[in-house]
Amino acid sequence: MRIGRRTEVRELSKKPALTAEQLRSIRAGVSEDTRFIILIAALIGLRISEILGLRWSDVDFEGGTVTVNRRWYRGDLGETKTEASQRTRKLGPLLQEFATRYPGPHRREVYVFLGDDGVAPPDERDILRYELRPALRRLKLWFAGFGWHHFRRSEISIRQTVGEATALEAQKGAGHTRITTTMAYTLIDAHREVDQVARMYEWLLGPTQGPKQ
């Protein structure tokens, strides 16, 4: 079982992180709730089971945080995947997105995302099958293995590139027990790698002329 998981991580590591333009295009092709799910996954890196397990009581509007206390996985409510997965994340501007959807203090124990019964969270497989996958195919972004986890993998990489987070900060944000897991999930930005080599080249040999490769 672990061999299969390692193979999947290795294969998906060949796929680039999603760009801002791609994320905007994907969000434009799905429902409002799914757009919000993607935003949470892409900006703070929660697992889909952690996102669906959120209750409004987990959001601290004064402190500007959300706390992962549980996970909802295909009808099963349980504890977080690991002890490290139980974490509190700063929301920044994302707090306003929660605030505009907040149903009020009388609904604090209600799940943030509700399925058709209006009580329990939806099944992520249905959203993937009927909304996300068709949108990805229309945009020619779909590939075998593209699921909710690719948004999380992209977030781990984007946090370190755009957000300039350290590997340790990315690890804590992702809720990984080991930093080696975070590094295995990190998708390499080829343009960033070229820039790094160019800066080191100039540091060693001095400024150079000509275009970067």
DOMI-601470 format. One line per 5 residues: number of its first residue (from 0); their letters; for each residue z, y, x of N, C-alpha, C, O. Coordinates in pm, 1 decimal. Example, Ala and Ser with C-alpha at 12.3 -4.5 7.8 and 13.67 -1.06 7.14 Angstrom:
<nodes>
0) as) 780.0,-569.0,1319.0,780.0,-450.0,1230.0,780.0,-330.0,1320.0,846.5,-331.9,1423.6 ~ 708.0,-225.0,1285.0,714.0,-106.0,1367.0,787.0,3.0,1290.0,803.9,113.8,1340.9
</nodes>
This chain:
<nodes>
0) mrigr) 0.0,-121.0,84.0,0.0,0.0,0.0,0.0,125.5,87.1,-71.5,221.3,58.0 ~ 79.5,125.1,193.3,84.8,241.0,282.1,-47.8,259.2,357.0,-88.3,371.4,387.5 ~ -115.5,145.0,386.4,-243.6,154.2,456.3,-344.2,228.3,370.7,-417.9,313.6,420.2 ~ -347.4,195.2,239.7,-437.9,263.7,148.4,-409.7,411.6,141.3,-502.4,492.6,138.4 ~ -282.5,448.0,138.5,-244.2,589.5,129.2,-288.1,663.2,254.5,-339.2,774.8,245.2
5) rtevr) -269.4,603.4,371.8,-309.0,668.5,496.5,-460.3,688.2,501.7,-508.9,791.0,548.8 ~ -534.7,587.7,452.5,-679.9,599.3,449.7,-721.7,715.4,361.7,-811.4,791.7,397.6 ~ -656.2,729.7,244.6,-690.1,837.9,153.1,-663.9,973.2,218.2,-747.6,1063.1,209.7 ~ -549.3,988.5,282.8,-516.8,1115.0,348.9,-618.5,1145.6,456.9,-661.3,1260.1,471.5 ~ -657.9,1043.4,533.3,-753.0,1064.0,641.8,-888.8,1106.3,587.3,-952.8,1194.9,644.1
10) elskk) -934.1,1044.6,478.0,-1064.1,1078.7,420.5,-1061.8,1218.8,359.5,-1155.6,1296.3,378.0 ~ -955.6,1250.8,287.4,-949.0,1382.0,223.7,-931.2,1493.0,325.9,-965.2,1608.1,298.8 ~ -877.9,1459.5,444.1,-858.9,1561.4,547.1,-992.4,1613.2,598.9,-997.5,1717.3,664.3 ~ -1101.2,1540.7,569.8,-1234.0,1584.7,611.8,-1288.5,1692.7,519.0,-1384.3,1762.0,553.2 ~ -1227.6,1706.9,402.0,-1272.9,1806.3,305.3,-1208.3,1941.0,336.6,-1089.3,1946.8,367.8
15) palta) -1285.8,2049.6,328.6,-1230.0,2181.9,357.7,-1137.1,2229.9,247.2,-1146.2,2184.7,133.1 ~ -1047.6,2322.0,282.1,-961.7,2384.2,181.8,-1049.4,2466.4,87.6,-1154.8,2516.1,127.1 ~ -1005.5,2479.9,-35.0,-1080.1,2559.2,-132.1,-1077.3,2706.8,-93.6,-975.7,2757.8,-46.3 ~ -1188.1,2773.4,-114.2,-1194.7,2916.5,-87.5,-1145.8,2992.7,-209.9,-1134.4,2935.8,-318.5 ~ -1117.1,3120.7,-192.5,-1073.8,3204.0,-304.3,-1181.5,3208.2,-412.4,-1150.5,3202.0,-531.3
20) eqlrs) -1307.2,3218.8,-371.5,-1418.1,3223.2,-467.8,-1427.8,3093.0,-547.1,-1450.5,3095.0,-668.0 ~ -1410.7,2980.1,-478.4,-1415.5,2850.8,-547.1,-1300.5,2837.5,-646.4,-1320.2,2790.4,-758.4 ~ -1181.6,2878.6,-606.1,-1066.1,2871.1,-695.6,-1086.9,2959.0,-819.0,-1053.6,2918.7,-930.5 ~ -1141.8,3078.5,-799.1,-1167.9,3166.8,-913.3,-1271.2,3104.5,-1007.0,-1258.6,3114.8,-1129.1 ~ -1372.2,3040.6,-951.1,-1476.2,2977.4,-1032.5,-1420.5,2860.3,-1112.2,-1453.5,2843.3,-1229.6
25) iragv) -1336.4,2779.8,-1048.7,-1275.4,2665.5,-1117.6,-1187.8,2714.0,-1232.5,-1194.7,2660.5,-1343.1 ~ -1105.8,2814.8,-1206.4,-1015.2,2865.8,-1309.1,-1089.9,2927.2,-1426.7,-1041.6,2925.1,-1539.9 ~ -1207.5,2981.7,-1399.3,-1285.7,3044.1,-1506.7,-1342.9,2940.6,-1603.9,-1381.4,2974.3,-1715.8 ~ -1348.2,2813.1,-1559.5,-1410.4,2711.1,-1642.1,-1315.4,2621.6,-1717.6,-1357.8,2521.1,-1774.5 ~ -1186.4,2655.7,-1719.7,-1087.8,2571.0,-1787.6,-1001.3,2654.8,-1881.6,-1014.1,2777.2,-1886.7
30) sedtr) -913.7,2587.9,-1955.4,-828.4,2656.1,-2053.3,-720.9,2739.6,-1984.6,-699.0,2728.1,-1864.0 ~ -654.9,2822.9,-2062.6,-552.1,2912.7,-2008.6,-438.4,2835.1,-1943.2,-395.2,2870.3,-1833.5 ~ -389.3,2730.0,-2008.8,-280.0,2651.1,-1950.9,-322.5,2587.2,-1818.6,-245.7,2585.8,-1722.4 ~ -444.2,2534.9,-1814.4,-492.9,2471.1,-1691.9,-512.4,2574.3,-1581.8,-488.2,2545.1,-1464.7 ~ -556.0,2694.7,-1618.0,-568.1,2802.0,-1519.1,-433.3,2832.3,-1455.7,-424.0,2855.8,-1335.2
35) fiili) -329.0,2831.4,-1538.0,-194.8,2859.6,-1487.6,-145.0,2746.5,-1398.0,-81.9,2771.6,-1295.3 ~ -173.3,2622.3,-1436.7,-135.1,2507.3,-1354.2,-200.1,2517.2,-1216.3,-134.1,2496.8,-1114.4 ~ -328.8,2548.5,-1213.7,-401.7,2561.1,-1087.7,-342.7,2673.6,-1002.6,-331.0,2660.7,-880.8 ~ -305.5,2784.4,-1068.2,-248.9,2897.8,-995.6,-117.7,2858.3,-927.3,-94.8,2893.9,-811.7 ~ -32.5,2785.6,-997.8,95.4,2741.3,-941.1,71.2,2645.6,-824.4,134.0,2658.0,-719.2
40) aalig) -19.8,2550.4,-843.5,-48.9,2452.7,-738.3,-108.7,2519.7,-615.0,-75.7,2483.9,-501.9 ~ -196.9,2617.2,-637.4,-267.9,2679.4,-526.1,-186.0,2784.6,-453.3,-215.0,2815.6,-337.7 ~ -82.9,2840.9,-518.9,-6.1,2948.4,-456.0,131.0,2905.8,-404.9,179.9,2961.4,-306.5 ~ 194.2,2807.5,-470.4,325.1,2764.3,-419.7,332.4,2614.5,-393.2,437.9,2562.8,-356.5 ~ 219.9,2544.2,-411.8,209.1,2407.1,-362.4,291.3,2300.9,-431.9,323.6,2199.1,-370.8
45) lrise) 326.3,2321.3,-558.1,400.5,2217.6,-629.0,308.5,2101.3,-663.1,189.6,2120.5,-688.2 ~ 364.0,1980.8,-663.8,290.9,1863.7,-710.0,266.2,1877.5,-859.9,341.0,1947.3,-928.5 ~ 161.8,1811.7,-911.9,132.5,1821.9,-1055.1,249.6,1769.7,-1137.3,278.8,1823.9,-1243.9 ~ 317.2,1665.1,-1089.5,432.1,1611.3,-1162.9,547.8,1710.9,-1164.6,623.6,1716.0,-1261.4 ~ 561.7,1789.8,-1058.4,666.5,1891.8,-1052.4,633.8,2009.2,-1144.5,722.5,2065.1,-1209.1
50) ilglr) 505.2,2046.1,-1149.9,464.1,2155.3,-1238.4,488.9,2118.5,-1384.2,543.6,2198.0,-1460.7 ~ 448.5,1997.9,-1422.1,466.4,1955.8,-1561.8,613.4,1932.5,-1595.3,651.0,1933.7,-1712.5 ~ 696.0,1911.5,-1494.2,839.4,1892.2,-1517.8,917.2,2021.8,-1529.7,1037.3,2018.7,-1556.7 ~ 852.4,2135.3,-1510.4,922.0,2264.2,-1516.3,965.4,2299.2,-1658.1,890.5,2283.1,-1754.4 ~ 1089.2,2347.6,-1667.6,1137.6,2407.3,-1791.8,1157.1,2556.4,-1767.2,1168.9,2600.2,-1652.8
55) wsdvd) 1160.4,2632.6,-1873.0,1177.2,2777.0,-1856.4,1310.4,2811.2,-1791.0,1323.8,2916.5,-1728.6 ~ 1409.0,2722.8,-1804.9,1538.9,2746.3,-1741.0,1530.2,2735.5,-1588.9,1621.6,2779.0,-1518.9 ~ 1422.5,2678.6,-1537.4,1404.3,2667.1,-1392.9,1354.5,2797.3,-1330.9,1355.2,2813.0,-1208.8 ~ 1311.3,2890.5,-1415.6,1258.6,3017.9,-1367.1,1370.3,3122.8,-1370.1,1428.5,3149.9,-1475.1 ~ 1398.5,3180.1,-1255.2,1498.1,3286.5,-1244.1,1421.8,3418.9,-1237.9,1369.2,3457.1,-1133.3
60) feggt) 1417.0,3487.8,-1351.5,1338.7,3610.6,-1358.2,1401.8,3724.0,-1278.1,1330.7,3810.8,-1227.5 ~ 1532.7,3724.2,-1266.2,1599.3,3827.5,-1186.4,1581.1,3801.7,-1037.2,1554.0,3894.4,-960.9 ~ 1595.8,3677.0,-995.7,1582.3,3642.4,-855.2,1438.1,3623.1,-811.4,1408.7,3620.5,-691.9 ~ 1347.2,3609.5,-908.9,1206.5,3591.2,-876.0,1175.5,3455.8,-814.5,1093.5,3445.5,-723.2 ~ 1241.8,3351.3,-865.3,1222.5,3217.6,-808.4,1197.0,3113.9,-917.3,1221.6,3137.1,-1035.7
65) vtvnr) 1147.2,3000.0,-873.5,1138.9,2882.0,-959.7,1199.4,2766.8,-881.2,1174.7,2753.2,-761.3 ~ 1278.4,2684.0,-948.3,1345.4,2571.3,-884.0,1289.7,2440.3,-937.4,1280.9,2419.6,-1058.4 ~ 1252.4,2352.4,-845.5,1203.5,2219.5,-882.2,1323.6,2127.3,-895.3,1389.6,2096.2,-796.1 ~ 1351.9,2083.6,-1016.9,1467.8,1998.2,-1042.8,1431.1,1856.9,-1085.9,1514.6,1766.6,-1081.3 ~ 1305.4,1837.6,-1128.1,1266.0,1709.3,-1185.7,1114.0,1696.6,-1177.5,1044.8,1789.5,-1136.0
70) rwyrg) 1064.2,1581.5,-1217.3,919.3,1565.5,-1227.8,884.9,1487.9,-1354.3,961.2,1402.9,-1400.2 ~ 769.7,1519.1,-1408.3,718.7,1450.9,-1527.0,588.9,1381.4,-1486.1,490.0,1446.8,-1453.0 ~ 590.7,1248.0,-1488.8,473.4,1174.4,-1443.2,427.5,1076.6,-1550.5,485.7,969.7,-1569.1 ~ 321.7,1116.0,-1620.2,256.7,1030.1,-1718.4,353.7,970.9,-1819.7,356.3,850.4,-1844.6 ~ 432.9,1060.3,-1876.8,526.3,1020.1,-1981.1,663.8,982.5,-1932.8,752.7,954.5,-2013.2
75) dlget) 682.5,981.6,-1802.0,811.2,941.5,-1746.2,880.7,1061.3,-1682.4,825.9,1123.7,-1591.5 ~ 1000.2,1093.5,-1729.2,1079.5,1202.6,-1673.3,1176.5,1144.6,-1571.4,1249.3,1049.8,-1601.1 ~ 1177.2,1201.5,-1451.2,1265.0,1147.7,-1348.9,1302.8,1249.7,-1244.2,1270.4,1367.9,-1255.1 ~ 1372.2,1201.7,-1142.1,1413.0,1288.1,-1031.8,1292.3,1320.9,-944.8,1187.5,1257.1,-954.5 ~ 1309.4,1420.9,-860.4,1202.2,1458.2,-769.1,1173.0,1343.0,-672.9,1254.8,1252.8,-654.6
80) kteas) 1054.5,1348.3,-611.9,1008.0,1239.5,-525.8,1104.5,1211.6,-411.5,1133.3,1095.8,-381.3 ~ 1154.5,1317.1,-347.7,1251.7,1303.7,-239.2,1356.1,1414.0,-253.3,1342.2,1503.6,-336.5 ~ 1459.5,1406.8,-172.3,1561.3,1511.7,-173.1,1500.9,1645.2,-131.1,1537.8,1750.1,-184.0 ~ 1407.8,1640.9,-35.6,1342.6,1763.8,10.8,1255.2,1826.6,-97.0,1227.9,1946.6,-94.0 ~ 1211.5,1744.0,-192.5,1125.6,1795.4,-299.6,1202.5,1884.4,-396.8,1142.8,1967.3,-465.5
85) qrtrk) 1333.5,1867.8,-403.0,1414.7,1953.4,-490.0,1439.2,2084.6,-415.0,1521.5,2090.7,-323.7 ~ 1367.4,2188.2,-454.5,1366.4,2311.6,-376.7,1346.6,2432.6,-467.1,1301.9,2421.1,-581.2 ~ 1380.8,2547.7,-413.3,1361.8,2675.0,-483.5,1257.3,2755.5,-408.4,1266.4,2773.2,-286.9 ~ 1156.8,2804.5,-482.7,1047.7,2877.6,-421.2,1041.4,3019.9,-474.2,1059.6,3043.0,-593.7 ~ 1015.8,3114.7,-385.9,994.0,3253.0,-425.1,857.6,3265.0,-493.8,759.2,3206.0,-449.1
90) lgpll) 853.0,3341.7,-602.5,729.8,3352.4,-679.8,644.7,3473.2,-644.1,523.2,3470.6,-663.9 ~ 705.4,3578.5,-592.4,627.8,3698.6,-562.1,554.8,3748.0,-686.9,613.4,3749.6,-795.1 ~ 427.7,3788.5,-674.2,351.4,3838.5,-789.3,331.9,3734.6,-899.2,302.4,3769.2,-1013.6 ~ 348.7,3606.2,-863.9,333.6,3500.7,-963.7,441.1,3509.5,-1072.4,423.8,3455.0,-1181.5 ~ 550.7,3577.2,-1043.1,657.6,3594.9,-1141.5,605.0,3661.4,-1268.3,645.4,3625.3,-1378.8
95) qefat) 515.3,3758.2,-1252.8,459.8,3827.5,-1368.5,379.4,3732.6,-1456.4,376.2,3748.1,-1578.5 ~ 314.5,3634.8,-1394.6,238.3,3535.8,-1471.6,331.9,3453.4,-1560.1,299.0,3421.5,-1674.4 ~ 448.9,3419.6,-1505.9,548.4,3347.5,-1585.3,603.4,3437.7,-1696.0,622.2,3394.3,-1809.7 ~ 628.5,3563.1,-1660.7,689.1,3656.2,-1756.4,600.4,3678.0,-1878.4,650.7,3687.3,-1990.3 ~ 469.3,3686.3,-1858.0,379.5,3710.1,-1971.5,372.8,3590.8,-2066.1,333.2,3605.7,-2181.7
100) rypgp) 411.1,3472.3,-2017.8,407.3,3351.5,-2100.0,545.0,3310.2,-2152.0,556.6,3216.3,-2230.7 ~ 647.5,3379.9,-2108.4,785.3,3342.9,-2142.5,809.3,3353.9,-2293.9,789.4,3461.0,-2351.2 ~ 851.6,3245.4,-2359.0,871.2,3247.5,-2504.8,1003.9,3308.0,-2549.8,1025.5,3325.3,-2669.8 ~ 1093.2,3340.4,-2456.1,1220.7,3401.2,-2491.4,1339.0,3312.0,-2460.3,1322.1,3191.9,-2439.7 ~ 1460.3,3369.8,-2456.6,1580.5,3294.4,-2417.7,1613.3,3176.9,-2509.8,1679.8,3082.4,-2467.3
105) hrrev) 1568.3,3181.2,-2633.4,1595.4,3070.9,-2725.1,1514.1,2946.0,-2691.2,1536.7,2839.7,-2748.9 ~ 1419.8,2958.5,-2597.9,1334.3,2845.9,-2559.2,1354.0,2808.6,-2411.8,1264.4,2751.9,-2349.3 ~ 1469.7,2840.2,-2357.5,1494.0,2819.9,-2214.6,1482.0,2673.3,-2172.0,1440.7,2645.6,-2059.4 ~ 1517.1,2579.6,-2259.5,1513.8,2438.7,-2221.6,1382.7,2370.7,-2259.1,1369.4,2249.0,-2245.4 ~ 1287.3,2448.1,-2305.7,1155.9,2394.6,-2339.6,1071.4,2383.9,-2212.8,1086.5,2464.7,-2121.2
110) yvflg) 984.2,2286.1,-2207.1,893.8,2271.7,-2093.0,794.3,2387.6,-2090.5,750.9,2435.9,-2195.0 ~ 759.6,2430.7,-1971.5,663.0,2540.1,-1957.1,527.0,2499.2,-2011.5,457.6,2579.5,-2073.8 ~ 489.3,2374.1,-1987.8,361.5,2322.2,-2036.8,387.6,2212.1,-2139.0,462.0,2117.7,-2112.8 ~ 325.8,2225.6,-2254.5,349.2,2131.7,-2363.6,220.5,2060.5,-2402.9,111.8,2118.2,-2400.1 ~ 235.9,1933.0,-2439.6,122.4,1854.3,-2485.8,94.8,1879.9,-2632.5,146.6,1975.3,-2690.6
115) ddgva) 13.4,1795.0,-2691.9,-26.4,1813.2,-2831.8,89.5,1803.2,-2929.2,84.2,1860.9,-3037.8 ~ 195.7,1729.9,-2891.4,309.6,1715.8,-2983.4,400.4,1838.6,-2982.3,490.4,1849.1,-3065.7 ~ 378.3,1931.8,-2888.7,459.7,2052.8,-2883.1,600.9,2030.3,-2833.7,685.1,2119.5,-2844.1 ~ 628.2,1911.8,-2779.8,763.4,1877.6,-2733.1,762.5,1837.1,-2586.0,838.3,1891.5,-2505.7 ~ 677.6,1742.5,-2551.3,672.6,1688.9,-2415.3,552.3,1747.2,-2339.8,457.4,1795.5,-2401.5
120) ppder) 556.9,1742.2,-2207.3,442.8,1789.0,-2127.9,319.1,1702.7,-2152.6,331.6,1589.4,-2199.2 ~ 201.0,1754.2,-2122.3,77.4,1677.2,-2139.3,62.6,1571.9,-2031.1,137.8,1570.6,-1933.6 ~ -34.5,1483.8,-2048.5,-69.0,1384.0,-1947.1,-173.4,1446.7,-1855.0,-280.8,1486.5,-1900.0 ~ -141.4,1455.1,-1726.8,-232.4,1521.0,-1633.4,-368.0,1452.1,-1624.4,-467.3,1515.1,-1588.1 ~ -372.9,1322.3,-1657.5,-500.1,1250.7,-1652.8,-597.2,1303.4,-1757.9,-717.8,1309.4,-1733.8
125) dilry) -544.9,1341.8,-1875.0,-631.3,1395.3,-1980.6,-690.9,1529.4,-1939.4,-809.0,1555.2,-1962.9 ~ -608.9,1614.9,-1877.9,-658.6,1745.5,-1832.8,-764.1,1726.0,-1724.4,-866.1,1795.0,-1722.0 ~ -738.3,1631.9,-1635.7,-831.9,1603.3,-1527.6,-963.8,1551.3,-1583.5,-1071.0,1593.6,-1540.1 ~ -956.0,1460.7,-1678.6,-1076.0,1394.9,-1732.0,-1159.4,1488.2,-1819.8,-1281.9,1492.0,-1808.3 ~ -1092.8,1562.9,-1906.9,-1166.9,1640.0,-2007.0,-1190.2,1786.7,-1970.7,-1274.6,1852.5,-2031.6
130) elrpa) -1117.2,1838.2,-1873.2,-1133.8,1978.9,-1836.0,-1173.3,1998.7,-1690.8,-1279.2,2053.8,-1660.4 ~ -1087.0,1953.2,-1602.2,-1105.4,1986.1,-1461.0,-1228.8,1919.9,-1401.1,-1309.8,1985.7,-1335.8 ~ -1242.8,1790.0,-1423.4,-1355.6,1720.0,-1362.3,-1490.7,1772.4,-1411.6,-1580.5,1793.1,-1329.9 ~ -1508.4,1794.7,-1543.2,-1635.6,1852.1,-1589.1,-1663.1,1989.7,-1527.4,-1777.1,2021.0,-1493.1 ~ -1558.0,2071.9,-1513.4,-1575.3,2204.4,-1453.1,-1618.1,2192.3,-1307.9,-1704.8,2266.9,-1262.3
135) lrrlk) -1558.4,2099.4,-1235.4,-1592.9,2078.4,-1095.1,-1737.5,2031.1,-1080.2,-1807.8,2072.4,-988.0 ~ -1781.3,1944.8,-1170.8,-1919.1,1895.3,-1163.7,-2018.5,2007.6,-1193.8,-2123.0,2016.6,-1129.5 ~ -1986.5,2092.8,-1290.7,-2074.9,2205.1,-1321.7,-2090.5,2297.7,-1201.0,-2197.8,2352.8,-1176.4 ~ -1981.1,2313.4,-1126.5,-1981.4,2402.3,-1010.6,-2027.7,2333.3,-882.4,-2035.4,2395.2,-776.3 ~ -2059.1,2201.3,-894.5,-2101.3,2121.4,-778.9,-1993.7,2118.4,-669.6,-2024.0,2119.5,-550.3
140) lwfag) -1868.2,2114.6,-713.4,-1756.0,2108.3,-620.4,-1686.4,1972.4,-622.8,-1599.6,1944.4,-540.1 ~ -1725.7,1888.4,-718.7,-1656.9,1760.5,-732.3,-1695.9,1664.2,-621.2,-1811.3,1660.5,-578.6 ~ -1599.2,1586.8,-575.0,-1624.6,1476.0,-484.2,-1525.4,1365.6,-517.4,-1420.1,1391.2,-575.7 ~ -1559.0,1244.1,-480.4,-1470.5,1130.7,-508.5,-1333.8,1156.2,-446.4,-1322.3,1182.0,-326.6 ~ -1231.8,1148.8,-528.8,-1096.2,1172.5,-480.4,-1043.8,1312.0,-509.8,-925.9,1339.3,-487.4
145) fgwhh) -1130.6,1402.3,-560.3,-1083.8,1537.1,-594.1,-995.4,1526.9,-718.3,-1041.1,1490.1,-826.5 ~ -870.1,1559.9,-700.2,-775.2,1560.7,-810.5,-679.0,1675.0,-793.1,-705.1,1768.2,-717.0 ~ -568.1,1668.6,-863.1,-468.4,1776.0,-856.2,-418.7,1795.2,-713.9,-383.5,1906.2,-673.9 ~ -416.0,1686.3,-637.7,-356.5,1694.1,-504.4,-437.3,1782.3,-409.9,-383.4,1834.4,-312.3 ~ -566.3,1799.3,-438.5,-647.4,1881.9,-348.6,-605.7,2028.8,-355.1,-618.5,2101.1,-256.3
150) frrse) -556.0,2073.3,-470.8,-505.8,2210.7,-480.3,-381.6,2225.9,-393.2,-364.1,2327.2,-325.5 ~ -296.1,2124.8,-395.8,-173.8,2127.0,-314.7,-208.6,2122.7,-165.5,-149.9,2195.9,-85.8 ~ -303.6,2037.6,-128.2,-345.4,2029.8,10.9,-404.6,2162.0,57.2,-380.4,2206.3,169.4 ~ -482.7,2224.5,-30.7,-540.8,2354.8,3.3,-431.5,2458.8,21.2,-438.8,2541.7,111.9 ~ -329.9,2455.0,-64.8,-220.2,2552.6,-55.5,-148.0,2540.8,77.5,-113.8,2641.8,138.9
155) isirq) -124.4,2417.9,122.4,-55.4,2396.3,249.7,-134.2,2460.6,364.0,-76.4,2519.6,455.3 ~ -266.3,2448.4,357.5,-351.4,2507.8,460.8,-359.8,2658.7,446.8,-347.3,2731.3,545.4 ~ -381.1,2706.4,324.2,-394.5,2850.3,299.0,-265.9,2923.6,334.8,-270.3,3035.9,385.0 ~ -151.8,2861.0,309.6,-23.0,2923.3,343.3,-14.2,2950.9,493.4,43.2,3051.0,536.2 ~ -72.0,2860.3,572.4,-65.2,2875.6,718.1,-173.4,2968.4,772.7,-156.6,3026.4,880.0
160) tvgea) -284.4,2983.0,700.0,-392.6,3069.6,747.0,-381.1,3208.7,685.6,-349.9,3305.4,755.0 ~ -406.1,3218.3,556.3,-398.6,3348.6,488.3,-255.5,3401.4,487.4,-231.9,3518.9,515.4 ~ -158.7,3312.7,454.8,-19.0,3354.2,447.3,50.9,3359.9,581.4,162.9,3410.0,591.4 ~ -15.0,3308.5,685.7,38.1,3309.3,822.4,175.8,3244.5,832.5,260.6,3288.8,910.0 ~ 197.3,3140.2,754.1,323.5,3067.3,760.5,325.1,2975.5,881.5,220.3,2929.7,927.0
165) talea) 443.7,2948.8,933.4,457.7,2850.0,1039.7,448.3,2710.9,977.1,457.7,2696.6,855.2 ~ 429.9,2609.2,1060.0,424.1,2472.3,1009.9,554.9,2435.1,940.3,554.2,2362.6,840.8 ~ 668.0,2485.2,993.1,798.0,2456.8,933.1,808.9,2520.5,794.5,860.7,2458.7,701.5 ~ 760.2,2643.3,780.8,761.8,2709.9,650.2,672.5,2636.4,551.0,707.1,2622.7,433.7 ~ 558.4,2589.5,598.2,467.4,2513.5,512.0,531.9,2382.4,469.0,515.3,2339.3,354.9
170) qkgag) 605.5,2319.0,560.2,674.0,2194.0,529.0,777.4,2215.1,418.7,783.6,2137.8,323.0 ~ 857.9,2319.0,432.3,962.2,2345.8,333.8,901.4,2383.1,199.6,952.8,2344.2,94.7 ~ 791.7,2458.5,202.6,725.7,2495.6,78.8,669.7,2375.5,5.9,675.2,2368.1,-116.8 ~ 615.6,2281.0,81.9,556.3,2161.6,22.5,661.2,2060.4,-21.7,632.5,1972.2,-102.7 ~ 782.4,2072.8,31.1,886.8,1975.9,-2.5,869.1,1844.2,70.0,908.7,1739.2,19.3
175) htrit) 809.5,1849.0,189.3,792.6,1728.2,269.6,919.4,1698.4,348.2,987.0,1789.6,395.9 ~ 950.7,1571.6,361.2,1066.3,1530.9,440.2,1037.9,1544.5,589.0,1126.5,1580.3,666.5 ~ 913.7,1515.8,629.1,875.2,1519.4,770.3,762.0,1618.1,793.0,670.9,1629.4,711.0 ~ 768.3,1688.5,903.2,664.6,1787.1,933.7,532.3,1718.8,966.8,426.3,1779.9,952.9 ~ 536.9,1593.0,1010.4,414.1,1520.6,1039.5,330.1,1501.8,912.8,207.2,1499.4,918.8
180) ttmay) 396.9,1488.8,799.5,324.9,1477.4,672.3,251.9,1607.0,641.9,136.5,1606.1,599.1 ~ 320.3,1718.6,664.3,258.0,1849.8,641.3,136.2,1867.2,730.2,32.8,1916.7,685.2 ~ 147.6,1827.4,854.8,36.1,1842.2,947.5,-80.7,1753.2,907.8,-196.4,1792.0,924.2 ~ -51.8,1633.8,855.6,-158.7,1543.9,812.1,-230.6,1600.7,689.8,-349.0,1574.4,668.7 ~ -157.9,1679.3,608.9,-216.5,1737.7,488.3,-293.1,1866.7,516.9,-369.8,1913.7,432.9
185) tlida) -272.5,1923.5,634.9,-334.8,2052.0,666.6,-484.8,2035.1,687.0,-528.7,1951.9,766.3 ~ -562.8,2114.8,614.7,-707.8,2112.5,625.3,-750.5,2219.6,724.3,-711.1,2335.5,711.2 ~ -828.9,2182.7,821.2,-866.7,2274.5,928.5,-978.8,2368.0,883.4,-1080.1,2323.7,829.4 ~ -959.3,2495.8,906.1,-1060.2,2597.1,878.7,-1145.0,2612.7,1005.6,-1095.7,2659.7,1108.1 ~ -1272.8,2573.0,998.3,-1358.8,2573.9,1116.8,-1376.0,2714.7,1173.1,-1377.4,2732.5,1294.9
190) hrevd) -1389.2,2814.9,1086.1,-1406.9,2952.6,1133.1,-1282.0,3000.8,1206.3,-1291.0,3070.0,1307.7 ~ -1165.5,2963.4,1153.8,-1040.1,3002.0,1218.4,-1028.5,2935.3,1355.5,-980.3,2995.6,1451.4 ~ -1073.4,2809.7,1363.2,-1066.8,2738.1,1490.4,-1156.0,2806.1,1594.7,-1117.8,2818.2,1711.1 ~ -1275.6,2850.7,1552.4,-1365.6,2921.2,1643.2,-1300.7,3049.8,1693.9,-1308.4,3081.6,1812.6 ~ -1236.8,3123.2,1602.8,-1169.1,3247.4,1641.6,-1058.2,3220.6,1742.9,-1039.0,3297.6,1837.0
195) qvarm) -985.0,3110.5,1722.8,-876.7,3077.1,1814.5,-931.2,3047.4,1954.4,-876.3,3094.2,2054.2 ~ -1038.6,2970.1,1960.9,-1099.0,2937.4,2090.2,-1149.9,3064.5,2158.2,-1133.6,3082.1,2278.9 ~ -1212.1,3153.2,2079.1,-1265.6,3278.0,2134.4,-1155.1,3364.9,2192.3,-1170.7,3422.2,2300.1 ~ -1042.9,3374.7,2120.4,-930.7,3455.6,2170.0,-872.6,3396.9,2298.7,-839.1,3470.6,2391.5 ~ -860.8,3263.4,2303.9,-808.1,3199.1,2424.7,-905.9,3214.1,2540.7,-864.9,3231.4,2655.5
200) yewll) -1035.0,3207.4,2510.3,-1137.9,3225.4,2614.1,-1127.2,3364.1,2674.5,-1129.9,3380.3,2796.6 ~ -1115.0,3465.0,2587.6,-1103.1,3602.2,2635.9,-973.9,3622.9,2713.8,-970.8,3698.2,2811.2 ~ -868.0,3556.5,2671.3,-739.7,3566.9,2742.3,-753.6,3511.4,2884.1,-698.5,3566.7,2979.3 ~ -828.1,3401.4,2896.8,-841.8,3335.9,3026.0,-947.8,3401.6,3114.8,-926.2,3419.4,3234.7 ~ -1061.5,3437.3,3056.4,-1175.4,3481.7,3137.3,-1212.3,3628.9,3116.7,-1299.1,3682.6,3185.4
205) gptqg) -1144.6,3693.1,3020.6,-1178.2,3832.4,2995.0,-1276.2,3844.0,2880.2,-1334.2,3744.0,2837.9 ~ -1295.4,3965.0,2829.1,-1386.6,3988.3,2716.8,-1526.2,3935.8,2747.1,-1576.6,3947.5,2858.8 ~ -1587.6,3877.0,2643.1,-1721.1,3822.4,2660.3,-1818.5,3887.8,2562.9,-1777.9,3937.5,2457.8 ~ -1944.0,3887.9,2596.9,-2047.3,3944.2,2510.7,-2117.7,3831.8,2436.5,-2113.7,3715.9,2477.7 ~ -2181.7,3867.8,2327.1,-2260.1,3770.6,2252.2,-2187.1,3720.6,2129.7,-2065.7,3737.4,2118.2
210) pkq) -2260.7,3658.5,2036.9,-2202.6,3611.1,1911.1,-2113.7,3490.4,1931.1,-2131.2,3413.9,2025.9 ~ -2018.9,3473.8,1841.9,-1934.0,3354.7,1843.1,-2012.9,3239.2,1785.9,-2095.5,3257.1,1696.4 ~ -1986.8,3118.9,1838.7,-2058.8,3001.3,1790.6,-1990.9,2943.7,1667.0,-2037.4,2843.9,1611.9
</nodes>
